Amino acid sequence: MRKLKLYLETTVFNRFFEPGRDYYGDTHLLFDQIAAGLFEAYTSQYVIDEPIRD
């Protein structure tokens, strides 16, 4: 069976690092599932190059 490919945009990473945001727990679960090999995750160079906000 083929893995579902997911495109992760900026908001997904923001939710991962901000405990007070909606879906924080769900986002961590998603990253755990990606790490376990259940999904293939992709992002763009734009997301990688985006400046970090304080």
C-alpha distance matrix in Angstrom:
0.0 3.8 6.6 9.3 12.3 15.6 19.1 21.6 25.1 28.4 28.6 25.6 27.4 30.6 29.3 28.1 31.6 33.8 33.9 36.0 33.6 31.6 28.0 28.9 27.2 24.1 23.9 24.2 21.4 19.1 20.2 19.7 16.0 15.7 17.7 15.5 12.5 10.7 11.4 12.7 16.3 18.9 22.5 25.4 28.5 30.6 29.0 29.7 33.2 34.2 37.1 36.9 39.1 41.2
3.8 0.0 3.8 6.5 8.9 12.4 15.7 18.4 21.9 25.3 25.8 22.9 24.6 28.0 27.0 25.8 29.3 31.6 32.1 34.2 31.6 29.8 26.4 27.1 25.9 22.7 22.0 22.6 20.3 17.5 18.3 18.4 14.9 13.8 16.1 14.6 11.2 9.6 9.1 9.7 13.2 15.4 19.0 21.8 24.9 26.9 25.6 26.3 29.7 30.8 33.8 33.9 36.1 38.4
6.6 3.8 0.0 3.8 6.2 9.3 12.8 15.1 18.7 21.9 22.4 19.3 21.0 24.3 23.3 22.1 25.5 27.8 28.4 30.5 28.0 26.3 22.9 23.5 22.3 19.2 18.4 18.9 16.7 13.8 14.6 14.9 11.4 10.2 12.8 11.7 8.3 6.5 5.4 6.4 9.8 12.5 16.1 19.2 22.3 24.2 22.5 23.3 26.8 27.7 30.6 30.4 32.6 34.8
9.3 6.5 3.8 0.0 3.8 6.4 10.0 12.6 15.9 19.3 19.5 16.7 18.8 22.0 21.0 20.2 23.8 25.8 26.5 28.3 25.5 23.7 20.4 21.4 20.6 17.3 16.4 17.6 15.6 12.4 13.7 14.8 11.4 10.2 13.5 13.1 10.2 7.8 5.3 6.3 8.6 11.0 14.2 17.3 20.7 22.1 20.4 21.7 25.1 25.5 28.6 28.5 30.4 32.7
12.3 8.9 6.2 3.8 0.0 3.8 6.8 9.7 13.0 16.5 17.3 14.8 16.6 19.9 19.5 18.8 22.1 24.3 25.6 27.4 24.5 23.1 20.1 20.8 20.7 17.5 15.8 17.3 16.1 12.4 13.1 14.9 12.2 9.9 13.2 13.8 10.9 9.5 5.9 4.6 5.8 7.4 10.6 13.5 17.0 18.5 17.0 18.2 21.6 22.2 25.4 25.6 27.7 30.3
15.6 12.4 9.3 6.4 3.8 0.0 3.8 6.2 9.5 13.0 13.5 11.1 13.2 16.3 15.9 15.6 18.9 20.9 22.3 23.9 20.9 19.7 16.9 17.6 17.9 14.8 12.8 14.7 14.1 10.3 11.0 13.7 11.5 9.3 12.8 14.2 12.0 10.6 6.9 6.1 4.8 6.1 8.4 11.6 15.2 16.1 14.2 15.8 19.1 19.3 22.3 22.4 24.3 26.8
19.1 15.7 12.8 10.0 6.8 3.8 0.0 3.8 6.4 10.0 11.3 9.7 11.5 14.5 14.9 14.9 17.8 19.8 21.7 23.2 20.1 19.3 17.0 17.7 18.7 16.0 13.4 15.6 15.9 12.1 12.4 15.6 14.2 11.6 14.7 16.8 14.9 14.0 10.3 8.6 5.9 4.8 5.4 8.2 11.9 12.5 10.8 12.8 15.8 15.9 19.2 19.6 21.6 24.4
21.6 18.4 15.1 12.6 9.7 6.2 3.8 0.0 3.8 6.8 8.0 6.1 7.7 10.7 11.3 11.4 14.1 16.1 18.2 19.7 16.8 16.4 14.4 14.6 16.1 13.8 10.7 13.0 14.0 10.6 10.4 14.0 13.5 11.1 13.9 16.5 15.3 14.8 11.4 10.2 6.7 5.9 5.1 8.1 11.3 11.3 8.6 10.7 13.9 13.4 16.3 16.3 18.1 20.8
25.1 21.9 18.7 15.9 13.0 9.5 6.4 3.8 0.0 3.8 5.7 5.8 7.2 9.2 10.7 11.7 13.7 15.3 17.9 18.9 15.8 15.8 14.6 14.9 17.2 15.3 12.2 14.8 16.4 13.4 13.2 17.0 16.9 14.7 17.2 20.0 19.0 18.5 15.2 13.9 10.3 8.7 6.2 7.6 10.3 9.1 6.5 9.6 12.0 10.8 13.8 14.1 15.6 18.6
28.4 25.3 21.9 19.3 16.5 13.0 10.0 6.8 3.8 0.0 3.8 5.5 5.5 6.4 8.9 10.2 11.3 12.6 15.7 16.6 13.7 14.6 14.1 13.9 16.7 15.6 12.3 14.7 17.0 14.6 14.0 17.8 18.5 16.5 18.5 21.6 21.2 20.9 17.9 16.8 13.1 11.5 8.6 9.3 10.8 8.9 5.7 8.6 10.4 8.3 10.7 10.6 11.8 14.8
28.6 25.8 22.4 19.5 17.3 13.5 11.3 8.0 5.7 3.8 0.0 3.8 5.4 4.9 6.2 8.6 10.1 10.5 13.2 13.6 10.4 10.9 10.7 10.9 14.0 12.9 10.1 13.1 15.3 13.3 13.5 17.1 17.9 16.6 18.8 21.6 21.6 20.8 18.2 17.8 14.3 13.7 11.4 12.7 14.6 12.6 9.5 12.2 14.0 11.5 13.1 12.3 12.5 14.9
25.6 22.9 19.3 16.7 14.8 11.1 9.7 6.1 5.8 5.5 3.8 0.0 3.8 5.5 5.3 6.4 9.1 10.3 12.4 13.7 10.7 10.7 9.3 9.1 11.5 10.1 6.9 9.7 11.8 9.6 9.7 13.4 14.1 12.9 15.1 17.8 18.0 17.2 14.8 14.7 11.5 11.7 10.3 12.6 14.8 13.8 10.3 12.4 15.0 13.2 15.0 13.8 14.6 16.6
27.4 24.6 21.0 18.8 16.6 13.2 11.5 7.7 7.2 5.5 5.4 3.8 0.0 3.8 5.4 5.0 6.6 8.8 11.6 13.4 11.2 12.4 11.3 9.9 12.4 11.9 8.3 9.8 12.7 11.0 9.8 13.4 14.9 13.4 14.7 17.9 18.4 18.4 16.1 15.6 12.2 12.1 10.3 12.3 13.7 12.9 9.1 10.2 12.8 11.2 12.4 10.7 12.0 13.9
30.6 28.0 24.3 22.0 19.9 16.3 14.5 10.7 9.2 6.4 4.9 5.5 3.8 0.0 3.8 5.4 5.5 6.2 9.5 10.7 8.5 10.4 10.5 9.1 12.4 12.6 9.5 11.3 14.5 13.5 12.7 16.0 17.8 16.7 18.0 21.1 21.8 21.6 19.5 19.3 15.8 15.6 13.4 14.9 15.9 14.4 10.8 12.2 13.9 11.4 11.8 9.6 9.7 11.2
29.3 27.0 23.3 21.0 19.5 15.9 14.9 11.3 10.7 8.9 6.2 5.3 5.4 3.8 0.0 3.8 5.5 5.4 7.3 8.5 6.0 7.3 6.8 5.3 8.8 9.1 6.5 8.7 11.6 11.2 11.2 14.1 15.8 15.6 17.0 19.7 20.7 20.1 18.4 18.9 15.9 16.5 15.1 17.2 18.8 17.4 13.8 15.3 17.5 15.1 15.6 13.2 13.0 13.9
28.1 25.8 22.1 20.2 18.8 15.6 14.9 11.4 11.7 10.2 8.6 6.4 5.0 5.4 3.8 0.0 3.8 5.9 7.4 10.0 8.7 10.0 8.6 5.8 8.1 8.9 5.7 6.2 9.7 9.6 8.5 11.2 13.6 13.2 14.0 16.9 18.3 18.2 16.9 17.4 14.5 15.5 14.6 17.1 18.5 17.8 14.0 14.7 17.3 15.6 16.0 13.4 13.9 14.5
31.6 29.3 25.5 23.8 22.1 18.9 17.8 14.1 13.7 11.3 10.1 9.1 6.6 5.5 5.5 3.8 0.0 3.8 6.4 9.2 8.9 11.5 11.1 8.0 10.5 12.2 9.4 9.3 13.0 13.3 11.8 14.1 16.9 16.4 16.6 19.7 21.3 21.6 20.3 20.5 17.4 18.0 16.5 18.5 19.1 18.3 14.6 14.7 16.8 14.8 14.3 11.1 11.3 11.3
33.8 31.6 27.8 25.8 24.3 20.9 19.8 16.1 15.3 12.6 10.5 10.3 8.8 6.2 5.4 5.9 3.8 0.0 3.8 5.6 5.7 9.0 9.8 7.0 10.2 12.3 10.3 10.8 14.3 15.0 14.3 16.5 19.1 19.1 19.7 22.4 24.1 23.9 22.7 23.2 20.2 20.7 19.1 20.9 21.7 20.3 16.7 17.5 19.1 16.5 15.8 12.5 11.5 10.9
33.9 32.1 28.4 26.5 25.6 22.3 21.7 18.2 17.9 15.7 13.2 12.4 11.6 9.5 7.3 7.4 6.4 3.8 0.0 3.8 5.6 8.3 8.9 5.7 8.1 11.1 10.2 10.1 13.3 14.8 14.6 16.0 18.8 19.5 19.9 22.2 24.3 23.9 23.2 24.3 21.7 22.8 21.7 23.8 25.0 23.7 20.1 20.8 22.7 20.2 19.5 16.2 15.1 14.1
36.0 34.2 30.5 28.3 27.4 23.9 23.2 19.7 18.9 16.6 13.6 13.7 13.4 10.7 8.5 10.0 9.2 5.6 3.8 0.0 3.8 6.7 9.0 7.2 10.0 12.5 12.2 13.0 15.7 17.1 17.4 19.1 21.5 22.3 23.1 25.3 27.2 26.4 25.6 26.7 24.0 24.9 23.5 25.4 26.6 24.9 21.4 22.6 24.1 21.3 20.5 17.4 15.5 14.3
33.6 31.6 28.0 25.5 24.5 20.9 20.1 16.8 15.8 13.7 10.4 10.7 11.2 8.5 6.0 8.7 8.9 5.7 5.6 3.8 0.0 3.8 6.4 5.8 9.2 10.7 10.1 12.0 14.5 15.1 15.9 18.1 19.9 20.5 21.9 24.0 25.5 24.5 23.2 24.3 21.5 22.2 20.8 22.7 24.2 22.4 19.0 20.7 22.3 19.4 19.2 16.5 14.9 14.7
31.6 29.8 26.3 23.7 23.1 19.7 19.3 16.4 15.8 14.6 10.9 10.7 12.4 10.4 7.3 10.0 11.5 9.0 8.3 6.7 3.8 0.0 3.8 5.6 8.3 8.8 9.3 11.7 13.3 13.9 15.5 17.6 18.8 19.7 21.6 23.3 24.6 23.1 21.9 23.4 20.9 22.0 20.9 23.1 25.2 23.4 20.1 22.2 24.1 21.3 21.7 19.4 18.0 18.2
28.0 26.4 22.9 20.4 20.1 16.9 17.0 14.4 14.6 14.1 10.7 9.3 11.3 10.5 6.8 8.6 11.1 9.8 8.9 9.0 6.4 3.8 0.0 3.8 5.5 5.0 6.0 8.6 9.7 10.3 12.3 14.1 15.1 16.3 18.3 19.7 21.0 19.4 18.4 20.2 18.0 19.6 19.1 21.8 24.1 22.9 19.4 21.3 23.8 21.5 22.3 20.0 19.4 19.8
28.9 27.1 23.5 21.4 20.8 17.6 17.7 14.6 14.9 13.9 10.9 9.1 9.9 9.1 5.3 5.8 8.0 7.0 5.7 7.2 5.8 5.6 3.8 0.0 3.8 5.5 5.2 6.5 8.8 10.0 10.9 12.6 14.4 15.5 16.7 18.6 20.3 19.3 18.6 20.1 17.8 19.4 18.8 21.5 23.4 22.4 18.7 20.0 22.5 20.3 20.7 18.0 17.6 17.7
27.2 25.9 22.3 20.6 20.7 17.9 18.7 16.1 17.2 16.7 14.0 11.5 12.4 12.4 8.8 8.1 10.5 10.2 8.1 10.0 9.2 8.3 5.5 3.8 0.0 3.8 5.4 5.2 6.3 8.7 10.0 10.6 12.4 14.3 15.4 16.6 18.7 17.5 17.5 19.6 18.0 20.2 20.3 23.4 25.5 25.0 21.3 22.3 25.1 23.3 23.9 21.2 21.0 21.0
24.1 22.7 19.2 17.3 17.5 14.8 16.0 13.8 15.3 15.6 12.9 10.1 11.9 12.6 9.1 8.9 12.2 12.3 11.1 12.5 10.7 8.8 5.0 5.5 3.8 0.0 3.8 5.4 5.0 6.2 8.7 9.8 10.5 12.4 14.2 15.2 16.7 15.0 14.7 17.0 15.5 17.9 18.4 21.6 24.2 23.7 20.2 21.6 24.6 23.0 24.1 21.9 22.0 22.6
23.9 22.0 18.4 16.4 15.8 12.8 13.4 10.7 12.2 12.3 10.1 6.9 8.3 9.5 6.5 5.7 9.4 10.3 10.2 12.2 10.1 9.3 6.0 5.2 5.4 3.8 0.0 3.8 5.3 5.0 6.3 8.6 9.8 10.6 12.4 14.2 15.5 14.4 13.4 15.0 12.9 14.9 15.1 18.2 20.6 20.2 16.6 17.8 20.9 19.4 20.6 18.5 19.0 19.9
24.2 22.6 18.9 17.6 17.3 14.7 15.6 13.0 14.8 14.7 13.1 9.7 9.8 11.3 8.7 6.2 9.3 10.8 10.1 13.0 12.0 11.7 8.6 6.5 5.2 5.4 3.8 0.0 3.8 5.4 5.1 6.2 8.6 9.8 10.5 12.3 14.4 13.9 13.7 15.4 13.7 16.1 16.6 19.9 21.9 22.0 18.3 18.8 22.0 20.8 21.7 19.3 20.1 20.5
21.4 20.3 16.7 15.6 16.1 14.1 15.9 14.0 16.4 17.0 15.3 11.8 12.7 14.5 11.6 9.7 13.0 14.3 13.3 15.7 14.5 13.3 9.7 8.8 6.3 5.0 5.3 3.8 0.0 3.8 5.5 5.0 6.2 8.7 9.8 10.5 12.6 11.4 11.9 14.4 13.6 16.6 17.8 21.4 23.8 24.1 20.6 21.2 24.6 23.7 24.9 22.7 23.6 24.2
19.1 17.5 13.8 12.4 12.4 10.3 12.1 10.6 13.4 14.6 13.3 9.6 11.0 13.5 11.2 9.6 13.3 15.0 14.8 17.1 15.1 13.9 10.3 10.0 8.7 6.2 5.0 5.4 3.8 0.0 3.8 5.4 5.1 6.2 8.6 9.8 10.8 9.4 8.9 11.1 10.1 13.0 14.4 18.1 20.7 21.2 17.9 18.7 22.3 21.6 23.3 21.6 22.8 24.0
20.2 18.3 14.6 13.7 13.1 11.0 12.4 10.4 13.2 14.0 13.5 9.7 9.8 12.7 11.2 8.5 11.8 14.3 14.6 17.4 15.9 15.5 12.3 10.9 10.0 8.7 6.3 5.1 5.5 3.8 0.0 3.8 5.3 4.9 6.1 8.5 9.8 9.9 9.2 10.5 9.1 11.9 13.2 16.8 19.0 19.8 16.4 16.6 20.2 19.8 21.4 19.6 21.2 22.4
19.7 18.4 14.9 14.8 14.9 13.7 15.6 14.0 17.0 17.8 17.1 13.4 13.4 16.0 14.1 11.2 14.1 16.5 16.0 19.1 18.1 17.6 14.1 12.6 10.6 9.8 8.6 6.2 5.0 5.4 3.8 0.0 3.8 5.4 5.1 6.2 8.8 9.0 9.9 11.9 11.6 14.9 16.6 20.2 22.3 23.4 20.1 19.9 23.6 23.4 24.7 22.8 24.3 25.1
16.0 14.9 11.4 11.4 12.2 11.5 14.2 13.5 16.9 18.5 17.9 14.1 14.9 17.8 15.8 13.6 16.9 19.1 18.8 21.5 19.9 18.8 15.1 14.4 12.4 10.5 9.8 8.6 6.2 5.1 5.3 3.8 0.0 3.8 5.4 5.0 6.4 5.5 6.8 9.6 10.2 13.8 16.2 20.0 22.5 23.8 20.7 20.9 24.7 24.6 26.4 24.9 26.5 27.7
15.7 13.8 10.2 10.2 9.9 9.3 11.6 11.1 14.7 16.5 16.6 12.9 13.4 16.7 15.6 13.2 16.4 19.1 19.5 22.3 20.5 19.7 16.3 15.5 14.3 12.4 10.6 9.8 8.7 6.2 4.9 5.4 3.8 0.0 3.8 5.4 5.2 5.6 5.0 6.5 6.8 10.4 13.0 16.7 19.2 20.7 17.8 17.9 21.7 22.0 24.1 22.9 25.0 26.5
17.7 16.1 12.8 13.5 13.2 12.8 14.7 13.9 17.2 18.5 18.8 15.1 14.7 18.0 17.0 14.0 16.6 19.7 19.9 23.1 21.9 21.6 18.3 16.7 15.4 14.2 12.4 10.5 9.8 8.6 6.1 5.1 5.4 3.8 0.0 3.8 5.4 7.6 8.2 9.1 9.4 12.6 15.0 18.5 20.4 22.3 19.3 18.6 22.4 23.0 24.7 23.3 25.5 26.7
15.5 14.6 11.7 13.1 13.8 14.2 16.8 16.5 20.0 21.6 21.6 17.8 17.9 21.1 19.7 16.9 19.7 22.4 22.2 25.3 24.0 23.3 19.7 18.6 16.6 15.2 14.2 12.3 10.5 9.8 8.5 6.2 5.0 5.4 3.8 0.0 3.8 5.7 8.1 10.1 11.6 15.1 17.9 21.5 23.7 25.6 22.7 22.2 26.0 26.6 28.4 27.0 29.1 30.2
12.5 11.2 8.3 10.2 10.9 12.0 14.9 15.3 19.0 21.2 21.6 18.0 18.4 21.8 20.7 18.3 21.3 24.1 24.3 27.2 25.5 24.6 21.0 20.3 18.7 16.7 15.5 14.4 12.6 10.8 9.8 8.8 6.4 5.2 5.4 3.8 0.0 3.8 5.5 7.0 9.5 13.0 16.2 19.8 22.1 24.3 21.8 21.5 25.3 26.2 28.4 27.4 29.8 31.3
10.7 9.6 6.5 7.8 9.5 10.6 14.0 14.8 18.5 20.9 20.8 17.2 18.4 21.6 20.1 18.2 21.6 23.9 23.9 26.4 24.5 23.1 19.4 19.3 17.5 15.0 14.4 13.9 11.4 9.4 9.9 9.0 5.5 5.6 7.6 5.7 3.8 0.0 3.8 7.1 9.6 13.4 16.6 20.2 23.1 24.8 22.3 22.6 26.4 26.9 29.2 28.2 30.3 31.9
11.4 9.1 5.4 5.3 5.9 6.9 10.3 11.4 15.2 17.9 18.2 14.8 16.1 19.5 18.4 16.9 20.3 22.7 23.2 25.6 23.2 21.9 18.4 18.6 17.5 14.7 13.4 13.7 11.9 8.9 9.2 9.9 6.8 5.0 8.2 8.1 5.5 3.8 0.0 3.8 6.2 9.8 13.1 16.7 19.7 21.3 19.0 19.6 23.3 23.8 26.5 25.8 27.9 29.9
12.7 9.7 6.4 6.3 4.6 6.1 8.6 10.2 13.9 16.8 17.8 14.7 15.6 19.3 18.9 17.4 20.5 23.2 24.3 26.7 24.3 23.4 20.2 20.1 19.6 17.0 15.0 15.4 14.4 11.1 10.5 11.9 9.6 6.5 9.1 10.1 7.0 7.1 3.8 0.0 3.8 6.8 10.4 13.8 16.6 18.7 16.8 17.1 20.8 21.7 24.6 24.4 26.9 29.2
16.3 13.2 9.8 8.6 5.8 4.8 5.9 6.7 10.3 13.1 14.3 11.5 12.2 15.8 15.9 14.5 17.4 20.2 21.7 24.0 21.5 20.9 18.0 17.8 18.0 15.5 12.9 13.7 13.6 10.1 9.1 11.6 10.2 6.8 9.4 11.6 9.5 9.6 6.2 3.8 0.0 3.8 7.0 10.6 13.5 15.3 13.1 13.6 17.3 18.0 20.9 20.7 23.2 25.6
18.9 15.4 12.5 11.0 7.4 6.1 4.8 5.9 8.7 11.5 13.7 11.7 12.1 15.6 16.5 15.5 18.0 20.7 22.8 24.9 22.2 22.0 19.6 19.4 20.2 17.9 14.9 16.1 16.6 13.0 11.9 14.9 13.8 10.4 12.6 15.1 13.0 13.4 9.8 6.8 3.8 0.0 3.8 7.0 10.0 11.9 10.4 11.0 14.4 15.5 18.6 19.1 21.8 24.6
22.5 19.0 16.1 14.2 10.6 8.4 5.4 5.1 6.2 8.6 11.4 10.3 10.3 13.4 15.1 14.6 16.5 19.1 21.7 23.5 20.8 20.9 19.1 18.8 20.3 18.4 15.1 16.6 17.8 14.4 13.2 16.6 16.2 13.0 15.0 17.9 16.2 16.6 13.1 10.4 7.0 3.8 0.0 3.8 6.9 8.3 6.7 7.8 11.0 11.9 15.2 16.0 18.6 21.7
25.4 21.8 19.2 17.3 13.5 11.6 8.2 8.1 7.6 9.3 12.7 12.6 12.3 14.9 17.2 17.1 18.5 20.9 23.8 25.4 22.7 23.1 21.8 21.5 23.4 21.6 18.2 19.9 21.4 18.1 16.8 20.2 20.0 16.7 18.5 21.5 19.8 20.2 16.7 13.8 10.6 7.0 3.8 0.0 3.8 5.2 5.4 6.6 8.8 10.2 13.8 15.5 18.3 21.7
28.5 24.9 22.3 20.7 17.0 15.2 11.9 11.3 10.3 10.8 14.6 14.8 13.7 15.9 18.8 18.5 19.1 21.7 25.0 26.6 24.2 25.2 24.1 23.4 25.5 24.2 20.6 21.9 23.8 20.7 19.0 22.3 22.5 19.2 20.4 23.7 22.1 23.1 19.7 16.6 13.5 10.0 6.9 3.8 0.0 3.8 5.4 5.0 6.0 8.5 11.9 14.2 17.3 20.7
30.6 26.9 24.2 22.1 18.5 16.1 12.5 11.3 9.1 8.9 12.6 13.8 12.9 14.4 17.4 17.8 18.3 20.3 23.7 24.9 22.4 23.4 22.9 22.4 25.0 23.7 20.2 22.0 24.1 21.2 19.8 23.4 23.8 20.7 22.3 25.6 24.3 24.8 21.3 18.7 15.3 11.9 8.3 5.2 3.8 0.0 3.8 5.5 5.1 6.1 9.8 12.4 15.0 18.6
29.0 25.6 22.5 20.4 17.0 14.2 10.8 8.6 6.5 5.7 9.5 10.3 9.1 10.8 13.8 14.0 14.6 16.7 20.1 21.4 19.0 20.1 19.4 18.7 21.3 20.2 16.6 18.3 20.6 17.9 16.4 20.1 20.7 17.8 19.3 22.7 21.8 22.3 19.0 16.8 13.1 10.4 6.7 5.4 5.4 3.8 0.0 3.8 5.5 5.3 8.8 10.3 12.9 16.4
29.7 26.3 23.3 21.7 18.2 15.8 12.8 10.7 9.6 8.6 12.2 12.4 10.2 12.2 15.3 14.7 14.7 17.5 20.8 22.6 20.7 22.2 21.3 20.0 22.3 21.6 17.8 18.8 21.2 18.7 16.6 19.9 20.9 17.9 18.6 22.2 21.5 22.6 19.6 17.1 13.6 11.0 7.8 6.6 5.0 5.5 3.8 0.0 3.8 5.6 8.4 9.8 13.1 16.3
33.2 29.7 26.8 25.1 21.6 19.1 15.8 13.9 12.0 10.4 14.0 15.0 12.8 13.9 17.5 17.3 16.8 19.1 22.7 24.1 22.3 24.1 23.8 22.5 25.1 24.6 20.9 22.0 24.6 22.3 20.2 23.6 24.7 21.7 22.4 26.0 25.3 26.4 23.3 20.8 17.3 14.4 11.0 8.8 6.0 5.1 5.5 3.8 0.0 3.8 6.3 9.0 12.3 15.7
34.2 30.8 27.7 25.5 22.2 19.3 15.9 13.4 10.8 8.3 11.5 13.2 11.2 11.4 15.1 15.6 14.8 16.5 20.2 21.3 19.4 21.3 21.5 20.3 23.3 23.0 19.4 20.8 23.7 21.6 19.8 23.4 24.6 22.0 23.0 26.6 26.2 26.9 23.8 21.7 18.0 15.5 11.9 10.2 8.5 6.1 5.3 5.6 3.8 0.0 3.8 6.5 9.1 12.8
37.1 33.8 30.6 28.6 25.4 22.3 19.2 16.3 13.8 10.7 13.1 15.0 12.4 11.8 15.6 16.0 14.3 15.8 19.5 20.5 19.2 21.7 22.3 20.7 23.9 24.1 20.6 21.7 24.9 23.3 21.4 24.7 26.4 24.1 24.7 28.4 28.4 29.2 26.5 24.6 20.9 18.6 15.2 13.8 11.9 9.8 8.8 8.4 6.3 3.8 0.0 3.8 6.4 9.8
36.9 33.9 30.4 28.5 25.6 22.4 19.6 16.3 14.1 10.6 12.3 13.8 10.7 9.6 13.2 13.4 11.1 12.5 16.2 17.4 16.5 19.4 20.0 18.0 21.2 21.9 18.5 19.3 22.7 21.6 19.6 22.8 24.9 22.9 23.3 27.0 27.4 28.2 25.8 24.4 20.7 19.1 16.0 15.5 14.2 12.4 10.3 9.8 9.0 6.5 3.8 0.0 3.8 6.7
39.1 36.1 32.6 30.4 27.7 24.3 21.6 18.1 15.6 11.8 12.5 14.6 12.0 9.7 13.0 13.9 11.3 11.5 15.1 15.5 14.9 18.0 19.4 17.6 21.0 22.0 19.0 20.1 23.6 22.8 21.2 24.3 26.5 25.0 25.5 29.1 29.8 30.3 27.9 26.9 23.2 21.8 18.6 18.3 17.3 15.0 12.9 13.1 12.3 9.1 6.4 3.8 0.0 3.8
41.2 38.4 34.8 32.7 30.3 26.8 24.4 20.8 18.6 14.8 14.9 16.6 13.9 11.2 13.9 14.5 11.3 10.9 14.1 14.3 14.7 18.2 19.8 17.7 21.0 22.6 19.9 20.5 24.2 24.0 22.4 25.1 27.7 26.5 26.7 30.2 31.3 31.9 29.9 29.2 25.6 24.6 21.7 21.7 20.7 18.6 16.4 16.3 15.7 12.8 9.8 6.7 3.8 0.0
